[in-house]
Amino acid sequence: DELCKMAVHAETSRFNQTVYDAYVNLLRSQTECMSAALAGVDSITVTPFDTPYKTPDEFSERIARNQQFLLKEESHLDKVVDPAGGSYYVETLTVAIAEQAWKVFLGVEEEGGFLAQINNGAIQKVIRETSEKRHTDVARRKEILLGTNQFPNINEMAADKIVSDGACGCGCGRSHGEENKGEGLPVARAASDFEALRLATEAASNRPKVFMLTIGNLAMRLARAQFSTNFFGCAGYEIIDNLGFDTVQQGVDAALEKGADVVVLCSSDDEYAELAPEAFKYLDGRAEFVVAGAPACMEDLKAVGIKDFVHVRCNVLDVLRDFNARLLK
């Protein structure tokens, strides 16, 4: 019986590793390593945190090994046969995953088996569709990559630390932001498209400046300025925040004095109907104009020429690609 047992080896994911804010990769791989240990695998490989942008060095490999030691020596996961045993939450998830996996297995068998499905491209097609959906979820921030598509460190520069000859660091030879092409399996990391945006900003001769024109309702203007800071920070733009202005003219004048490329009006929905057209007219095309939010009066604002709105339903990646095309020189 012992000879018939399956040996299971787990390796932490490279898909969710990032070049920017790379130390967050330690949190991701630690959670994954813990999950593998709770699942009872026989062995684990923790991918070093700097893998996306260079060949791991002695320090990062040592830290990767220590992540396992931490779970063993301090969390004592090696002292319990089934650490998750009796957990309704974990066991319910396990059953759900097993049921779905069994359905997939039976479906593959009904279509002639795994080899036949590989040969006719069916397996690759399903995996590509899944990859595209996950990349779309990252672009829309349904799936969060801390430091990349949410709460980026806007002052971090990464171009100089990438030493993998422009490759994404996963060994595939793919450049940052290059889309999955062909009929093979997708290999691009979830962060690759956002990283391409920021690297393009770093490489440009000008770093776009985004000015928060905060006015009106205090709570709403602060919330929307924070949202817009995170939004445009994902492209590596310089953010100029403000405490608030008494008039839109005062705010626009301050923005132009700072050399802003983008002026983001941050206020409440009720106030946008009056403030947005006034600010847009006074700005008169001297910078890009954006309204933070999706107010009920959006169609009326579009009718006067305002076309850019940033809100939670946006595809962040597509919007920022559009701004990169307009702003980078």
C-alpha positions as CSV (number, residue, x, y, z in Angstrom):
1,D,0.0,0.0,0.0
2,E,2.8,2.4,0.8
3,L,4.2,2.0,-2.7
4,C,0.9,3.0,-4.2
5,K,0.7,6.3,-2.4
6,M,1.0,9.4,-4.5
7,A,3.8,11.8,-3.7
8,V,2.6,15.4,-3.9
9,H,5.0,18.3,-4.4
10,A,3.8,21.9,-4.3
11,E,5.4,25.1,-5.7
12,T,4.3,28.6,-4.9
13,S,2.8,30.6,-7.8
14,R,4.7,32.9,-10.1
15,F,1.5,34.2,-11.7
16,N,0.7,36.6,-8.9
17,Q,4.3,37.8,-8.3
18,T,5.1,41.4,-9.0
19,V,8.1,43.6,-9.9
20,Y,6.8,46.7,-8.1
21,D,6.5,46.4,-4.4
22,A,8.2,43.1,-4.7
23,Y,8.4,42.4,-1.0
24,V,4.7,41.8,-1.0
25,N,5.6,38.6,-2.9
26,L,6.8,37.3,0.4
27,L,3.3,37.6,1.9
28,R,1.8,35.9,-1.2
29,S,4.2,32.9,-1.2
30,Q,4.0,32.6,2.6
31,T,0.2,32.2,2.4
32,E,0.6,29.7,-0.5
33,C,3.2,27.7,1.4
34,M,1.0,27.5,4.5
35,S,-1.9,26.3,2.3
36,A,0.2,23.6,0.8
37,A,1.4,22.5,4.3
38,L,-2.2,22.4,5.6
39,A,-3.1,20.3,2.6
40,G,-0.6,17.7,3.6
41,V,1.8,17.8,0.6
42,D,5.0,15.8,0.8
43,S,7.4,18.6,-0.2
44,I,7.2,22.4,-1.0
45,T,9.3,24.8,-3.1
46,V,8.9,28.5,-2.3
47,T,9.6,30.7,-5.2
48,P,12.0,33.6,-4.2
49,F,10.4,37.0,-4.2
50,D,12.7,38.5,-6.8
51,T,12.2,35.9,-9.4
52,P,10.0,38.2,-11.7
53,Y,12.9,40.6,-12.4
54,K,16.2,38.7,-12.0
55,T,17.9,35.5,-11.1
56,P,17.3,34.9,-7.4
57,D,20.4,35.8,-5.3
58,E,21.7,34.2,-2.1
59,F,19.6,36.5,0.1
60,S,16.2,35.8,-1.6
61,E,16.9,32.1,-1.8
62,R,17.7,32.1,1.9
63,I,14.5,34.0,2.7
64,A,12.5,31.5,0.6
65,R,13.9,28.6,2.6
66,N,13.3,30.4,5.9
67,Q,9.6,30.8,5.0
68,Q,9.2,27.1,5.3
69,F,11.2,27.0,8.5
70,L,9.0,29.7,10.0
71,L,5.9,27.5,9.5
72,K,7.7,24.5,10.8
73,E,9.6,25.9,13.8
74,E,7.2,28.7,14.9
75,S,3.8,27.5,13.7
76,H,4.6,23.8,14.3
77,L,2.6,22.7,11.2
78,D,4.8,19.6,11.1
79,K,3.6,18.4,14.5
80,V,-0.1,18.0,13.5
81,V,-1.3,15.3,11.1
82,D,-4.2,17.4,9.8
83,P,-4.0,21.0,11.0
84,A,-7.3,21.9,9.2
85,G,-9.2,18.9,10.4
86,G,-12.6,19.8,11.8
87,S,-12.7,23.2,10.2
88,Y,-16.1,23.5,8.5
89,Y,-14.8,26.3,6.3
90,V,-11.8,24.5,5.0
91,E,-13.5,21.2,4.6
92,T,-16.4,22.7,2.7
93,L,-14.0,24.4,0.3
94,T,-12.2,21.1,-0.1
95,V,-15.4,19.2,-1.0
96,A,-16.4,22.0,-3.4
97,I,-13.0,21.9,-5.2
98,A,-13.0,18.1,-5.3
99,E,-16.5,18.0,-6.9
100,Q,-15.6,20.5,-9.5
101,A,-12.3,18.8,-10.3
102,W,-14.2,15.5,-10.7
103,K,-16.6,17.0,-13.1
104,V,-13.7,18.3,-15.2
105,F,-12.0,14.9,-15.1
106,L,-15.1,13.1,-16.2
107,G,-15.7,15.7,-19.0
108,V,-12.1,15.2,-20.3
109,E,-12.6,11.4,-20.2
110,E,-15.8,11.6,-22.2
111,E,-14.0,13.6,-24.9
112,G,-11.4,10.9,-25.4
113,G,-8.9,11.6,-22.5
114,F,-6.3,14.1,-21.6
115,L,-3.9,13.3,-24.5
116,A,-6.6,13.6,-27.1
117,Q,-7.7,16.9,-25.6
118,I,-4.2,18.2,-25.6
119,N,-3.7,17.2,-29.3
120,N,-6.9,19.0,-30.4
121,G,-6.1,22.1,-28.4
122,A,-9.1,21.9,-26.0
123,I,-7.1,21.9,-22.8
124,Q,-5.0,24.9,-24.0
125,K,-8.2,26.8,-25.0
126,V,-9.8,26.4,-21.6
127,I,-6.6,27.5,-19.8
128,R,-6.2,30.5,-22.1
129,E,-9.8,31.5,-21.4
130,T,-9.2,31.3,-17.7
131,S,-6.0,33.3,-18.0
132,E,-7.8,36.0,-20.0
133,K,-10.6,36.2,-17.4
134,R,-8.1,36.6,-14.6
135,H,-6.2,39.3,-16.4
136,T,-9.4,41.1,-17.0
137,D,-10.3,40.8,-13.3
138,V,-6.9,42.3,-12.5
139,A,-7.5,45.1,-15.0
140,R,-10.9,45.9,-13.4
141,R,-9.5,45.4,-9.9
142,K,-11.9,42.6,-9.1
143,E,-8.7,40.7,-8.3
144,I,-6.3,42.8,-6.2
145,L,-2.5,42.8,-6.5
146,L,-1.4,45.1,-3.7
147,G,1.2,47.6,-4.8
148,T,0.4,47.0,-8.5
149,N,-3.3,47.7,-9.3
150,Q,-4.2,48.9,-5.9
151,F,-2.3,51.2,-3.4
152,P,0.8,51.5,-5.6
153,N,4.0,53.2,-4.2
154,I,3.9,56.0,-6.7
155,N,7.5,57.0,-6.0
156,E,9.0,53.5,-6.7
157,M,11.1,53.0,-9.8
158,A,11.7,49.5,-11.1
159,A,13.4,49.7,-14.4
160,D,16.9,49.8,-13.0
161,K,16.4,46.6,-10.9
162,I,15.3,44.5,-13.8
163,V,18.3,42.5,-14.9
164,S,16.6,39.7,-16.9
165,D,17.3,41.3,-20.4
166,G,13.8,42.8,-20.5
167,A,12.1,39.5,-19.8
168,C,9.4,39.1,-17.3
169,G,11.6,37.0,-15.1
170,C,9.6,33.8,-15.3
171,G,12.0,32.1,-17.7
172,C,9.7,32.4,-20.7
173,G,11.6,35.1,-22.5
174,R,8.4,37.2,-22.6
175,S,8.7,41.0,-22.3
176,H,6.9,43.0,-19.7
177,G,3.3,43.5,-20.8
178,E,3.5,41.2,-23.8
179,E,0.2,39.6,-24.3
180,N,-0.3,35.8,-24.6
181,K,-0.3,34.8,-28.2
182,G,-0.4,31.7,-30.3
183,E,-2.0,28.4,-29.4
184,G,0.2,27.4,-26.5
185,L,-0.3,27.8,-22.8
186,P,-0.3,31.4,-21.4
187,V,2.6,32.4,-19.3
188,A,2.2,36.1,-18.6
189,R,2.0,37.1,-14.9
190,A,-1.1,38.9,-13.6
191,A,0.8,42.1,-13.1
192,S,2.6,42.2,-16.4
193,D,0.3,44.6,-18.1
194,F,0.3,47.1,-15.3
195,E,4.1,46.8,-15.1
196,A,4.3,47.6,-18.8
197,L,2.4,50.9,-18.1
198,R,4.7,52.0,-15.3
199,L,7.9,51.0,-17.2
200,A,6.7,53.0,-20.2
201,T,6.1,56.0,-17.8
202,E,9.6,55.6,-16.4
203,A,11.1,55.4,-19.9
204,A,9.3,58.5,-21.1
205,S,11.0,61.9,-21.2
206,N,8.2,63.4,-19.1
207,R,6.4,62.0,-16.1
208,P,2.7,63.1,-16.3
209,K,1.4,65.1,-13.3
210,V,-2.1,64.5,-12.0
211,F,-3.6,67.3,-10.0
212,M,-6.5,66.7,-7.6
213,L,-8.9,69.6,-7.7
214,T,-10.7,69.0,-4.4
215,I,-13.7,71.2,-3.8
216,G,-17.1,71.0,-2.0
217,N,-18.3,68.2,0.3
218,L,-15.3,67.4,2.5
219,A,-15.9,63.7,2.9
220,M,-16.6,63.0,-0.8
221,R,-13.7,65.1,-2.1
222,L,-11.2,63.3,0.2
223,A,-12.5,59.9,-0.7
224,R,-12.5,60.6,-4.4
225,A,-9.0,62.2,-4.3
226,Q,-7.8,59.0,-2.5
227,F,-9.5,56.8,-5.1
228,S,-8.0,58.8,-8.0
229,T,-4.6,58.9,-6.5
230,N,-4.6,55.1,-6.4
231,F,-6.1,54.9,-9.9
232,F,-3.5,57.1,-11.7
233,G,-0.7,55.9,-9.4
234,C,-1.0,52.5,-11.1
235,A,0.6,54.1,-14.2
236,G,3.4,55.7,-12.2
237,Y,2.2,59.3,-12.6
238,E,3.2,62.0,-10.2
239,I,0.2,62.9,-8.0
240,I,-0.4,66.3,-6.6
241,D,-3.1,66.2,-3.9
242,N,-4.7,69.2,-2.2
243,L,-6.7,70.1,0.9
244,G,-9.4,71.9,-1.0
245,F,-10.2,75.0,-3.0
246,D,-13.0,77.6,-2.6
247,T,-13.6,78.0,-6.3
248,V,-12.9,75.9,-9.4
249,Q,-11.0,78.9,-10.9
250,Q,-8.7,78.9,-7.9
251,G,-8.1,75.1,-8.3
252,V,-7.5,75.2,-12.1
253,D,-5.1,78.1,-11.7
254,A,-3.2,76.2,-9.0
255,A,-3.1,73.1,-11.3
256,L,-1.7,75.0,-14.2
257,E,0.9,76.7,-12.0
258,K,2.1,73.2,-11.0
259,G,2.3,72.1,-14.6
260,A,-0.4,69.5,-14.4
261,D,-1.1,67.3,-17.4
262,V,-4.4,66.0,-15.9
263,V,-6.8,67.8,-13.6
264,V,-9.2,65.5,-11.6
265,L,-12.2,67.2,-10.2
266,C,-13.0,65.6,-6.8
267,S,-16.4,66.5,-5.3
268,S,-19.8,65.1,-4.6
269,D,-22.3,63.9,-7.2
270,D,-24.8,66.6,-6.3
271,E,-22.1,69.3,-6.9
272,Y,-20.8,68.0,-10.2
273,A,-23.7,69.3,-12.2
274,E,-22.5,72.8,-11.5
275,L,-18.8,72.5,-10.8
276,A,-17.8,70.1,-13.6
277,P,-19.0,72.3,-16.6
278,E,-17.5,75.4,-14.9
279,A,-14.1,73.8,-14.4
280,F,-14.1,72.2,-17.8
281,K,-14.9,75.5,-19.5
282,Y,-12.3,77.5,-17.5
283,L,-9.6,74.9,-18.1
284,D,-10.3,75.2,-21.8
285,G,-8.2,72.3,-23.0
286,R,-5.0,73.4,-21.2
287,A,-4.8,69.9,-19.6
288,E,-6.8,66.7,-19.6
289,F,-10.0,67.0,-17.5
290,V,-11.3,64.1,-15.5
291,V,-14.3,63.8,-13.2
292,A,-13.9,61.4,-10.2
293,G,-17.0,59.2,-10.0
294,A,-20.0,58.3,-12.1
295,P,-22.6,60.9,-11.2
296,A,-26.2,60.7,-12.3
297,C,-25.6,63.8,-14.4
298,M,-22.9,62.0,-16.4
299,E,-24.7,62.2,-19.7
300,D,-25.3,65.9,-19.2
301,L,-21.6,66.4,-18.6
302,K,-20.7,64.4,-21.7
303,A,-23.0,66.6,-23.7
304,V,-20.8,69.6,-22.8
305,G,-17.6,67.8,-23.9
306,I,-16.4,66.1,-20.7
307,K,-15.4,62.6,-21.7
308,D,-13.2,61.2,-18.9
309,F,-14.6,59.7,-15.7
310,V,-12.8,57.4,-13.3
311,H,-14.9,55.1,-11.0
312,V,-15.1,51.6,-9.6
313,R,-16.6,50.1,-12.7
314,C,-13.8,51.3,-15.0
315,N,-11.3,48.9,-16.6
316,V,-8.3,50.6,-15.0
317,L,-5.8,49.1,-17.4
318,D,-7.7,50.3,-20.5
319,V,-8.2,53.8,-19.1
320,L,-4.5,54.2,-18.2
321,R,-3.4,52.8,-21.5
322,D,-5.4,55.5,-23.2
323,F,-3.9,58.2,-20.9
324,N,-0.4,56.9,-21.6
325,A,-1.1,57.2,-25.4
326,R,-2.1,60.8,-24.9
327,L,0.5,61.9,-22.3
328,L,3.8,60.1,-22.8
329,K,6.4,61.7,-25.0
